[in-house]
């Protein structure tokens, strides 16, 4: 059935500008981290007899910074783009759905995917650079970078409590270093936390969660259910006529026959055995999703055998990246087990810039379109773009800036959450 493209509606300028400002905030967070990276860190006093900072300064690094950015930022962004381009909106969309609506959904999923990735990386980057400046912890190869003046140790002593044992058993300041390249020396006091670990885990774990969401990669689980003595809950299939009830009919489908209606009524309340309520995804999909985690582990390990970080620096940096990735993913995406692969929808027009006390959600009945489009008719993606009654913003169950009443997507959400 042909559809009037104008009925799809356009998002209001107020809403679009609010998301443009969200991007600006993320860029500012990253810019703050970049500015902190150029500031001289605190130089923590150290001992010339400390073997933990006596490793050689290796050059080149196994994973240089530019390659880390490619693996942790560029590659995930490209994969997110192609996944949204090829696999969104998925099999629930009708073939007769207008292309304009399909591309809006692709754009929204890609935009939220990129925003989550950018938020995760920018947050991890800023926190890491700030903590490096504050702690000023020596790297394992500090003495190699420092090139100490061993002939004038007493001049640079800052703590002499071990001199009764050895003249050099003291703490000295970085002024003892004869290194002329201050970039190399200053970088020697940026061991904690690991920037490579936090950045790669923030980007690659986010990619892992994104792929798990889009391809429903999750450990099978059972939703909570009340206690029942009915043995059919744990019965084999041979003890039941049907393993699943017949599908329910919506308002747009042809009405079933009398016999079908009777059968559907009899099976609506049938018990589904617990073993048939979920299943494990194919293993090849799991292997593909685990590749980013393997890359993150290798990059983190490389900082250890390159003598750039101590073990605790890598563990803490990895945890920072993990937390940032999980937070950013949940900030923009539905739970993996119940979200059917969708991102959260857009904020409503009148709530785009914030809400006051007593308003419980950023989604309201006004929808995403401008006020002049409130009288337009919405469009159902699963019904091939057929017009629906009510305003454009009436359907809020589906994600995206499409002005659609996505009842089909909502139904699919429920089926995949079982």
Secondary structure as GFF3:
##gff-version 3
##sequence-region A 1 418
A	DSSP	three_ten_helix	5	8	.	.	.	ID=ss1
A	DSSP	alpha_helix	13	37	.	.	.	ID=ss2
A	DSSP	beta_strand	46	47	.	.	.	ID=ss3
A	DSSP	three_ten_helix	51	53	.	.	.	ID=ss4
A	DSSP	alpha_helix	65	69	.	.	.	ID=ss5
A	DSSP	pi_helix	70	74	.	.	.	ID=ss6
A	DSSP	alpha_helix	75	87	.	.	.	ID=ss7
A	DSSP	alpha_helix	99	135	.	.	.	ID=ss8
A	DSSP	alpha_helix	142	146	.	.	.	ID=ss9
A	DSSP	three_ten_helix	150	152	.	.	.	ID=ss10
A	DSSP	three_ten_helix	154	156	.	.	.	ID=ss11
A	DSSP	beta_strand	157	159	.	.	.	ID=ss12
A	DSSP	beta_strand	171	172	.	.	.	ID=ss13
A	DSSP	three_ten_helix	174	176	.	.	.	ID=ss14
A	DSSP	alpha_helix	182	187	.	.	.	ID=ss15
A	DSSP	alpha_helix	195	214	.	.	.	ID=ss16
A	DSSP	three_ten_helix	231	234	.	.	.	ID=ss17
A	DSSP	three_ten_helix	237	239	.	.	.	ID=ss18
A	DSSP	alpha_helix	258	268	.	.	.	ID=ss19
A	DSSP	three_ten_helix	274	276	.	.	.	ID=ss20
A	DSSP	alpha_helix	283	305	.	.	.	ID=ss21
A	DSSP	alpha_helix	311	332	.	.	.	ID=ss22
A	DSSP	three_ten_helix	349	351	.	.	.	ID=ss23
A	DSSP	three_ten_helix	371	373	.	.	.	ID=ss24
A	DSSP	beta_strand	379	380	.	.	.	ID=ss25
A	DSSP	beta_strand	386	387	.	.	.	ID=ss26
A	DSSP	three_ten_helix	392	394	.	.	.	ID=ss27
A	DSSP	alpha_helix	407	416	.	.	.	ID=ss28
###
